[in-house]
Amino acid sequence: MTLYSDAAISEIEKHLAAWEQTELAATLKVRPEEKPEYRTESGIPLKRVYTAADVADIPPGDIGLPGQFPFTRGPYPTMYRGRPWTIRQVAGFGNPESTNQRYKYMIETGQTGLSTDFDLPTLLGLDSDDPMAFGEVGRVGVSVDTIDDVDRLFDGIDLEKISVSLTINPSAWVIYAMFVAVAEKRGYDFAKLTGTLQADPLKEYVAQKEWIYPVRPAVRLMRDLIIYSTKTTPKFNPISLSGYHLSDVGGNAIQEISFTMAFAIAYCEEVIKAGIGIDDFAPRLSFFFISHQDFFEQICKFRAARRVYAKIMAERFGAQKPESMRLRVHVQTAAMSLTKVEHTNNLMRTAIQALGAVLAGCQSMHTNGLDEAFAIPTEEAMKLAIRTQQIIRDETNVTSVVDPLGGSYFVESLTSEMEREIWKVLEEVDRLGGAVKLVEEGWFQQKLADSAYATFKLIDSGEKISVGVNRHVDETSEAAKVEIHPYDENCTDLQIARLKEVRARRDTPRVHALLSELKDQARTEDINLLPKTIELVKARATLGEICAALRDVWGGYDEPNIV
């Protein structure tokens, strides 16, 4: 079954051909087009105009209806009519009290979910008093050394009533252990805890470049985390597969989705190998993508991603539950599109990217502050970022219709073309041995490096336009004087003092015994490491001590050479 009859398509094609020979040909003689060819950012050729002929071969079932397999038009039937997307601005800097204060400010401003950035030492499994942490404590995120820091981070915040996203990755299982232990201490019902852990190790090796262990042990920790969280905190997402970072290092829209799906397949295979059924854990898998500059390609990217994911879950893994096949997405606008030159232009960039994410059907969103090209956003910049989402939600009326662009000849055609390109990449990954193997060999890394190089060549040549930077440049404008968020120089001293206090009052011999037990468990594949990690954080073992114990067993990671 197709959308249109052969006779109808033939008539449309005749009409199009006649138009090209008459009106179009006459116009091109006097007003030639600006480019010899037009393409999306990822290189998909764009026609001048789209008609019903371009969607004639799309099976109606591939488009479907919202909340219906394959979820092209949205994961839920009512979408924003029933529940608006979550406004989830990220925050994290200095010590836990500073970030807690920013949380409360953003909640007062209208934020509906929390998101946490951690500093580099915490990400890399280092305590604040580690020599390698010098100069980085609390600089690009909040510093967390012990369970007490997590308690301070969420002081006065009811974790049963607001969802929390934790952007952590390499040391994610330790932060999750601390979060669960704090919830237990406060007497919370684990079944009421909601939120997301950004714990996607494979994308670290190919994009964000923050790692602690070799690839396979890191995937094992991810497996343990998914299994434990599924049973213990059933409404908490133990992973946010993060295509955002693939784009941030230069990957195009096709690579962002296809690589992320390849990583999702690898994680599912690991969990299933441990004896867990796909429908037992897939409903809690979540995703994090970018909303970038190519407006329609980005919208179609999300629609194609939902369709591909649903088919992977149903056809490859045999999922039966609809919630196992629903792609749920947190979106961030494109930080890499922000400029220091004429930085106020970033407000418009972010608003348009945010609108695209809404039209594409996201479940939660972070909008960048206009000053993020300089530093951590100020409170005023964060307020404007929140207001951007509120204006889209409350003033534009775009939330009244589910998938308002559905049925557009162009949108449906481009969605299907992107789906085809995504499947091509996934087939190649399978043919070459799977995602884990290719991460170890540097295959994904090389593809992203090549894409980034091609993009920068377009920027340098002026073919890719950045307003105020390489097009419409105001040569008379002075360098922007921007009030930026200050770094707390006392943060390191405070965190080190707290570490000394914790070590002085804890039962250190017990901590060492538990660390030894953790090492023994890590030497086998069958024992889940989360219960022992939770014991450790309750005993006031530090994040650095726990991560170092496993480094003793598994060693570190050497990145393959990329040319």
C-alpha positions as CSV (number, residue, x, y, z in Angstrom):
1,M,0.0,0.0,0.0
2,T,1.3,3.5,-0.9
3,L,0.0,7.0,-0.1
4,Y,-0.9,7.8,-3.8
5,S,-2.0,5.8,-6.8
6,D,0.3,5.3,-9.8
7,A,-2.0,7.4,-11.9
8,A,-1.9,10.3,-9.4
9,I,1.9,10.3,-9.2
10,S,2.1,10.2,-13.0
11,E,-0.1,13.2,-13.3
12,I,1.9,15.1,-10.7
13,E,5.2,14.3,-12.5
14,K,3.8,15.6,-15.8
15,H,2.7,18.8,-14.1
16,L,6.1,19.2,-12.5
17,A,7.9,18.6,-15.8
18,A,5.7,21.2,-17.6
19,W,6.4,23.8,-14.8
20,E,10.2,23.2,-15.1
21,Q,10.0,23.8,-18.9
22,T,8.0,26.9,-18.7
23,E,7.8,29.1,-15.5
24,L,11.0,27.8,-13.9
25,A,13.1,27.9,-17.1
26,A,12.0,31.5,-17.8
27,T,12.8,32.6,-14.3
28,L,16.3,31.0,-14.2
29,K,17.3,32.9,-17.4
30,V,16.8,36.2,-15.6
31,R,17.4,35.2,-12.0
32,P,19.8,32.3,-11.7
33,E,20.0,30.5,-8.3
34,E,22.8,31.4,-6.0
35,K,24.4,27.9,-5.8
36,P,25.0,25.2,-8.3
37,E,23.6,22.6,-5.8
38,Y,22.0,22.6,-2.4
39,R,22.6,20.1,0.3
40,T,21.8,19.5,4.0
41,E,24.7,19.9,6.5
42,S,25.2,16.2,6.3
43,G,25.5,16.2,2.5
44,I,22.0,15.0,1.5
45,P,21.1,16.6,-1.9
46,L,18.1,18.9,-1.7
47,K,15.6,19.3,-4.6
48,R,14.2,22.7,-5.5
49,V,10.7,21.7,-4.7
50,Y,9.0,18.5,-3.3
51,T,5.8,17.0,-4.4
52,A,3.6,14.0,-3.6
53,A,5.9,12.0,-5.9
54,D,8.7,12.3,-3.4
55,V,6.7,10.5,-0.7
56,A,4.9,8.0,-3.0
57,D,7.1,5.1,-2.0
58,I,6.9,5.7,1.8
59,P,4.7,3.0,3.4
60,P,2.0,4.8,5.4
61,G,2.9,2.7,8.4
62,D,6.4,4.3,8.5
63,I,4.7,7.7,9.1
64,G,1.9,6.4,11.3
65,L,0.4,8.4,14.1
66,P,1.9,9.9,17.4
67,G,2.4,7.2,20.0
68,Q,2.2,4.5,17.4
69,F,5.0,2.2,16.1
70,P,7.4,3.3,14.7
71,F,6.8,6.5,16.6
72,T,7.9,8.8,13.7
73,R,5.4,11.4,14.7
74,G,6.3,11.4,18.4
75,P,6.6,8.9,21.3
76,Y,3.2,9.8,22.9
77,P,-0.3,10.3,21.4
78,T,-1.0,13.7,23.0
79,M,2.6,15.0,23.2
80,Y,2.7,18.6,24.6
81,R,-1.1,18.8,24.9
82,G,-0.8,16.3,27.7
83,R,2.6,17.3,29.1
84,P,5.0,20.0,28.1
85,W,8.7,19.1,27.6
86,T,10.8,19.4,30.7
87,I,12.8,22.7,31.0
88,R,16.1,21.2,32.2
89,Q,18.9,23.8,32.2
90,V,22.3,22.4,33.3
91,A,24.1,23.8,36.2
92,G,27.3,22.9,38.0
93,F,30.3,25.0,39.3
94,G,32.4,25.4,42.4
95,N,31.4,23.5,45.5
96,P,28.0,21.8,46.0
97,E,26.5,24.8,47.9
98,S,27.1,27.1,45.0
99,T,25.4,24.8,42.5
100,N,22.6,24.2,45.0
101,Q,22.0,27.9,45.1
102,R,21.9,28.1,41.3
103,Y,19.4,25.2,41.2
104,K,17.0,27.0,43.5
105,Y,17.3,30.2,41.5
106,M,16.4,28.3,38.3
107,I,13.5,26.5,39.9
108,E,12.1,29.9,41.0
109,T,12.6,31.1,37.4
110,G,10.5,28.3,36.0
111,Q,12.8,25.4,35.4
112,T,11.0,22.0,35.8
113,G,13.9,19.6,36.1
114,L,17.5,19.7,37.3
115,S,20.7,18.9,35.4
116,T,24.2,18.7,36.9
117,D,27.6,19.3,35.3
118,F,30.5,17.9,37.3
119,D,34.1,19.2,37.3
120,L,36.9,17.5,35.4
121,P,38.5,15.8,38.4
122,T,35.1,14.2,39.3
123,L,34.6,13.1,35.7
124,L,38.0,11.4,35.7
125,G,37.7,9.8,39.0
126,L,40.1,12.0,40.9
127,D,39.7,13.5,44.4
128,S,40.1,17.3,44.8
129,D,43.4,16.8,46.6
130,D,44.9,14.7,43.8
131,P,47.9,16.5,42.2
132,M,46.3,15.9,38.8
133,A,43.2,17.9,39.9
134,F,45.2,21.1,40.6
135,G,43.5,24.1,39.0
136,E,40.5,22.2,37.8
137,V,38.5,21.8,41.0
138,G,35.0,23.2,40.5
139,R,36.0,25.0,37.4
140,V,33.8,23.5,34.7
141,G,31.3,21.8,37.0
142,V,30.6,21.0,40.6
143,S,33.2,19.2,42.6
144,V,32.1,15.9,44.3
145,D,34.4,13.8,46.4
146,T,32.1,12.0,48.9
147,I,28.5,11.2,49.6
148,D,28.3,14.3,51.8
149,D,28.9,16.5,48.7
150,V,25.9,14.9,47.0
151,D,23.8,15.5,50.1
152,R,24.9,19.2,50.0
153,L,24.2,19.4,46.3
154,F,20.5,18.6,46.8
155,D,20.0,20.2,50.2
156,G,16.5,21.5,50.5
157,I,15.4,19.8,47.2
158,D,12.8,17.0,47.3
159,L,14.1,14.3,45.0
160,E,10.8,12.6,45.0
161,K,9.2,15.6,43.3
162,I,11.7,16.8,40.8
163,S,13.7,14.8,38.2
164,V,17.5,15.0,38.2
165,S,19.9,14.6,35.4
166,L,23.6,13.8,36.2
167,T,26.1,14.5,33.4
168,I,29.0,12.3,34.6
169,N,29.9,9.4,32.3
170,P,33.3,7.8,33.3
171,S,32.6,7.7,37.1
172,A,28.9,7.5,36.7
173,W,28.4,4.4,38.7
174,V,30.0,6.0,41.8
175,I,27.8,9.2,41.5
176,Y,24.7,7.0,41.1
177,A,25.8,5.0,44.3
178,M,26.1,8.3,46.2
179,F,22.7,9.5,44.9
180,V,20.9,6.3,45.9
181,A,22.6,6.3,49.3
182,V,21.5,10.0,49.9
183,A,18.0,9.1,48.9
184,E,18.0,6.1,51.3
185,K,19.3,8.3,54.1
186,R,16.5,10.8,53.6
187,G,13.9,8.0,53.6
188,Y,12.8,8.4,50.0
189,D,10.8,5.8,48.1
190,F,13.2,4.6,45.4
191,A,10.2,4.0,43.1
192,K,9.6,7.7,43.1
193,L,13.1,8.8,42.1
194,T,13.1,10.1,38.6
195,G,15.9,11.4,36.4
196,T,18.7,10.4,34.1
197,L,22.4,9.4,34.4
198,Q,24.5,10.4,31.5
199,A,26.6,7.3,31.5
200,D,27.6,6.5,27.9
201,P,31.2,5.2,27.9
202,L,31.6,4.5,24.2
203,K,30.9,8.1,23.1
204,E,33.6,9.2,25.6
205,Y,36.3,7.3,23.7
206,V,35.2,8.7,20.3
207,A,34.1,12.3,21.2
208,Q,34.3,13.8,24.7
209,K,37.7,12.1,25.5
210,E,37.1,11.6,29.2
211,W,37.9,8.1,30.3
212,I,39.3,6.1,33.2
213,Y,39.5,2.5,32.0
214,P,39.9,0.5,28.8
215,V,36.8,0.2,26.6
216,R,35.5,-3.2,27.7
217,P,35.6,-2.7,31.5
218,A,33.9,0.6,31.0
219,V,31.1,-1.2,29.1
220,R,30.9,-3.8,31.9
221,L,30.3,-1.0,34.4
222,M,27.6,0.4,32.1
223,R,26.0,-3.1,32.0
224,D,26.1,-3.4,35.8
225,L,24.6,0.1,36.2
226,I,21.7,-0.7,33.8
227,I,20.9,-4.0,35.6
228,Y,21.1,-2.6,39.1
229,S,19.1,0.6,38.4
230,T,16.4,-1.3,36.5
231,K,15.7,-3.3,39.6
232,T,16.3,-0.7,42.3
233,T,15.2,2.7,40.8
234,P,12.7,1.7,38.2
235,K,11.8,5.3,37.1
236,F,15.4,6.5,36.8
237,N,17.2,6.3,33.5
238,P,20.6,4.6,34.0
239,I,22.0,5.9,30.7
240,S,21.6,8.8,28.3
241,L,23.2,7.8,25.1
242,S,24.8,11.1,24.0
243,G,24.8,11.9,20.3
244,Y,25.2,15.5,21.3
245,H,28.9,15.1,21.9
246,L,29.5,13.3,18.6
247,S,28.1,16.4,16.8
248,D,30.1,18.7,19.1
249,V,33.3,17.3,17.7
250,G,32.2,17.7,14.1
251,G,30.0,14.7,13.4
252,N,27.1,15.3,11.0
253,A,23.5,14.5,11.7
254,I,23.7,11.1,10.1
255,Q,26.7,10.2,12.1
256,E,25.2,11.5,15.3
257,I,22.2,9.2,15.0
258,S,23.8,6.1,13.5
259,F,26.8,6.0,15.8
260,T,24.6,6.5,18.8
261,M,22.3,3.7,17.7
262,A,25.4,1.5,17.2
263,F,26.4,2.1,20.8
264,A,22.8,1.4,22.0
265,I,23.0,-1.9,20.2
266,A,26.3,-2.8,21.9
267,Y,24.9,-1.9,25.4
268,C,21.7,-3.9,24.8
269,E,23.7,-6.9,23.7
270,E,25.8,-6.8,26.9
271,V,22.8,-6.6,29.2
272,I,21.0,-9.4,27.3
273,K,24.1,-11.5,27.5
274,A,23.9,-11.1,31.3
275,G,20.4,-12.7,31.2
276,I,18.1,-9.7,31.3
277,G,15.2,-9.5,28.8
278,I,15.0,-6.5,26.5
279,D,11.6,-5.4,27.8
280,D,13.0,-5.5,31.4
281,F,15.4,-2.6,30.8
282,A,14.8,-0.9,27.4
283,P,12.0,1.3,28.7
284,R,14.6,3.2,30.8
285,L,17.1,3.9,28.0
286,S,17.2,7.5,27.1
287,F,19.0,9.7,24.6
288,F,20.6,13.1,24.4
289,F,20.9,14.9,21.0
290,I,21.8,18.3,19.7
291,S,19.5,20.7,17.9
292,H,21.8,22.3,15.4
293,Q,21.6,25.0,12.7
294,D,20.2,23.1,9.7
295,F,16.6,23.6,10.8
296,F,14.7,21.0,8.7
297,E,17.5,18.4,8.7
298,Q,17.5,18.6,12.5
299,I,13.7,18.1,12.7
300,C,13.9,15.2,10.3
301,K,16.9,13.7,12.2
302,F,14.7,13.3,15.3
303,R,11.9,11.8,13.3
304,A,14.2,9.3,11.6
305,A,15.9,8.4,14.9
306,R,12.6,7.5,16.5
307,R,11.8,5.2,13.5
308,V,15.2,3.5,13.4
309,Y,15.2,3.0,17.2
310,A,11.7,1.4,17.2
311,K,12.7,-1.0,14.4
312,I,16.0,-1.9,16.1
313,M,14.2,-2.7,19.4
314,A,11.4,-4.6,17.7
315,E,13.2,-6.4,14.9
316,R,16.7,-7.0,16.2
317,F,15.9,-7.5,19.9
318,G,12.3,-8.7,19.8
319,A,10.9,-6.1,22.2
320,Q,7.2,-6.4,22.8
321,K,6.4,-3.4,25.0
322,P,5.7,-0.1,23.3
323,E,7.7,1.7,26.0
324,S,10.7,-0.4,24.9
325,M,10.6,1.0,21.4
326,R,9.9,4.7,22.3
327,L,12.9,6.9,21.7
328,R,12.9,9.5,24.5
329,V,15.1,12.5,23.9
330,H,16.7,15.3,25.9
331,V,17.9,18.1,23.6
332,Q,20.5,20.8,24.0
333,T,20.9,23.6,21.5
334,A,24.2,23.8,19.7
335,A,27.0,25.2,21.9
336,M,29.4,24.9,19.0
337,S,27.3,27.4,17.0
338,L,27.7,30.1,19.6
339,T,30.2,33.0,18.9
340,K,32.1,35.5,21.0
341,V,31.8,37.9,18.1
342,E,28.5,39.7,18.4
343,H,27.6,37.3,21.2
344,T,24.0,38.7,21.5
345,N,23.3,36.9,18.1
346,N,23.4,33.7,20.2
347,L,20.0,34.5,21.6
348,M,18.5,34.2,18.1
349,R,20.5,31.1,17.2
350,T,19.4,29.4,20.4
351,A,15.7,30.3,20.0
352,I,15.6,28.9,16.4
353,Q,17.3,25.7,17.5
354,A,15.0,25.4,20.4
355,L,11.9,25.8,18.2
356,G,13.3,23.1,15.9
357,A,13.6,20.7,18.9
358,V,10.0,21.4,19.9
359,L,8.7,20.8,16.4
360,A,10.7,17.6,16.3
361,G,9.1,16.3,19.5
362,C,11.7,16.4,22.3
363,Q,11.0,15.3,25.9
364,S,13.2,17.8,27.7
365,M,15.6,20.6,26.7
366,H,18.5,22.8,27.7
367,T,18.8,26.1,25.9
368,N,22.3,27.6,25.9
369,G,23.1,30.9,27.6
370,L,24.1,33.7,25.2
371,D,27.5,34.0,27.1
372,E,28.4,30.3,27.0
373,A,31.1,31.0,24.4
374,F,32.9,32.8,27.2
375,A,32.3,30.8,30.4
376,I,29.7,29.2,32.6
377,P,26.5,31.2,32.1
378,T,25.6,33.9,34.5
379,E,22.2,33.9,36.3
380,E,20.9,36.5,33.9
381,A,21.9,34.4,30.9
382,M,20.2,31.4,32.4
383,K,17.1,33.3,33.0
384,L,17.0,34.4,29.3
385,A,17.6,30.8,28.3
386,I,14.7,29.6,30.4
387,R,12.5,32.4,29.1
388,T,13.3,31.3,25.5
389,Q,11.7,27.9,26.2
390,Q,8.8,29.5,28.0
391,I,8.0,31.9,25.1
392,I,8.0,29.0,22.7
393,R,5.8,26.9,25.0
394,D,3.4,29.6,26.1
395,E,3.2,32.3,23.3
396,T,3.6,30.6,19.9
397,N,0.8,28.0,20.0
398,V,3.1,25.4,18.3
399,T,2.3,22.9,21.1
400,S,-1.4,22.7,20.1
401,V,-0.9,20.3,17.3
402,V,1.1,17.0,17.5
403,D,3.9,16.8,14.9
404,P,2.6,19.9,13.0
405,L,5.1,19.3,10.1
406,G,4.0,15.7,9.6
407,G,2.8,15.1,6.0
408,S,5.0,17.8,4.5
409,Y,6.4,16.4,1.2
410,F,9.8,17.8,2.1
411,V,9.8,16.7,5.8
412,E,8.6,13.1,5.1
413,S,11.0,12.7,2.1
414,L,14.0,14.0,4.1
415,T,13.0,11.8,7.1
416,S,13.0,8.7,5.0
417,E,16.3,9.6,3.2
418,M,18.0,10.1,6.6
419,E,16.6,6.8,7.8
420,R,18.2,5.1,4.7
421,E,21.5,6.7,5.4
422,I,21.5,5.7,9.1
423,W,20.8,2.1,8.2
424,K,23.7,2.1,5.8
425,V,26.1,3.1,8.6
426,L,24.6,0.5,11.0
427,E,25.0,-2.2,8.4
428,E,28.7,-1.2,7.9
429,V,29.3,-1.3,11.7
430,D,27.8,-4.8,11.9
431,R,29.9,-5.9,8.9
432,L,33.1,-4.6,10.5
433,G,32.6,-6.3,13.8
434,G,30.4,-4.2,16.0
435,A,30.7,-0.9,17.9
436,V,33.0,-2.0,20.8
437,K,35.6,-3.4,18.4
438,L,35.4,-0.3,16.1
439,V,35.8,2.0,19.1
440,E,38.9,0.1,20.1
441,E,40.3,0.4,16.6
442,G,39.5,4.1,16.2
443,W,37.0,3.7,13.4
444,F,34.4,6.1,14.8
445,Q,37.1,8.5,15.9
446,Q,38.5,8.7,12.3
447,K,35.0,9.3,10.8
448,L,34.3,12.1,13.2
449,A,37.7,13.7,12.6
450,D,37.2,13.6,8.8
451,S,33.7,15.2,9.2
452,A,35.1,17.9,11.4
453,Y,37.8,18.7,8.9
454,A,35.3,19.0,6.1
455,T,33.2,21.3,8.1
456,F,36.0,23.6,9.1
457,K,37.1,23.8,5.4
458,L,33.6,25.1,4.6
459,I,33.8,27.7,7.4
460,D,37.2,28.8,6.2
461,S,36.1,29.2,2.6
462,G,32.9,31.1,3.7
463,E,30.6,28.5,2.2
464,K,29.3,27.7,5.7
465,I,28.1,31.0,7.1
466,S,28.5,32.3,10.6
467,V,26.8,35.7,10.8
468,G,29.0,38.3,12.3
469,V,32.1,36.1,11.9
470,N,32.6,35.3,8.2
471,R,29.5,37.1,6.8
472,H,28.0,40.4,7.6
473,V,31.0,41.3,9.7
474,D,30.9,44.7,11.4
475,E,34.5,45.9,11.2
476,T,33.8,48.8,13.4
477,S,32.5,46.9,16.4
478,E,34.7,46.6,19.5
479,A,35.4,43.4,21.4
480,A,32.5,42.5,23.6
481,K,32.6,43.4,27.2
482,V,30.8,40.6,28.8
483,E,30.2,40.0,32.5
484,I,31.1,36.4,33.0
485,H,30.6,34.0,35.9
486,P,33.5,34.2,38.3
487,Y,35.6,31.2,39.4
488,D,35.7,30.6,43.1
489,E,39.4,30.5,44.0
490,N,38.6,29.1,47.4
491,C,36.8,26.0,46.1
492,T,39.9,23.8,46.1
493,D,40.8,24.6,49.7
494,L,37.3,24.0,50.9
495,Q,37.0,20.6,49.1
496,I,40.5,19.5,50.4
497,A,39.6,20.5,54.0
498,R,36.4,18.4,53.7
499,L,38.3,15.4,52.4
500,K,40.7,15.6,55.4
501,E,37.8,15.8,57.8
502,V,36.1,12.8,56.3
503,R,39.2,10.7,56.3
504,A,39.9,11.6,59.9
505,R,36.5,10.5,61.2
506,R,35.7,7.4,59.1
507,D,36.6,3.8,59.7
508,T,39.5,3.7,57.3
509,P,40.4,0.0,57.8
510,R,36.9,-0.9,56.9
511,V,37.1,1.3,53.8
512,H,40.3,-0.5,52.7
513,A,38.7,-3.9,53.3
514,L,35.7,-2.9,51.1
515,L,38.0,-1.6,48.4
516,S,39.9,-4.9,48.4
517,E,36.5,-6.7,48.0
518,L,35.6,-4.5,45.1
519,K,38.8,-5.3,43.4
520,D,38.1,-9.0,43.8
521,Q,34.7,-8.6,42.3
522,A,36.0,-6.7,39.4
523,R,38.3,-9.6,38.5
524,T,35.2,-11.6,37.6
525,E,32.6,-10.8,34.9
526,D,29.5,-12.1,36.8
527,I,29.3,-10.0,39.9
528,N,27.5,-6.6,39.8
529,L,29.7,-3.9,41.2
530,L,27.0,-1.5,42.3
531,P,26.1,-3.1,45.7
532,K,29.7,-3.0,46.9
533,T,30.1,0.5,45.6
534,I,27.1,1.7,47.6
535,E,28.6,0.1,50.7
536,L,31.8,2.0,50.0
537,V,30.2,5.4,49.6
538,K,28.2,4.9,52.8
539,A,31.5,4.1,54.6
540,R,32.8,7.4,53.3
541,A,35.2,6.0,50.7
542,T,36.0,8.9,48.3
543,L,35.2,8.9,44.6
544,G,38.9,8.9,43.8
545,E,39.6,5.9,46.0
546,I,36.9,3.8,44.4
547,C,37.9,4.7,40.9
548,A,41.6,4.0,41.7
549,A,40.8,0.6,43.0
550,L,39.4,-0.5,39.7
551,R,42.2,1.2,37.8
552,D,44.6,-1.1,39.7
553,V,42.6,-4.1,38.3
554,W,41.9,-3.0,34.8
555,G,44.6,-0.4,34.0
556,G,44.1,2.7,31.9
557,Y,43.4,3.5,28.3
558,D,45.6,4.4,25.4
559,E,43.9,6.2,22.5
560,P,44.6,4.8,19.0
561,N,46.3,7.2,16.6
562,I,44.0,9.2,14.3
563,V,45.4,10.7,11.2
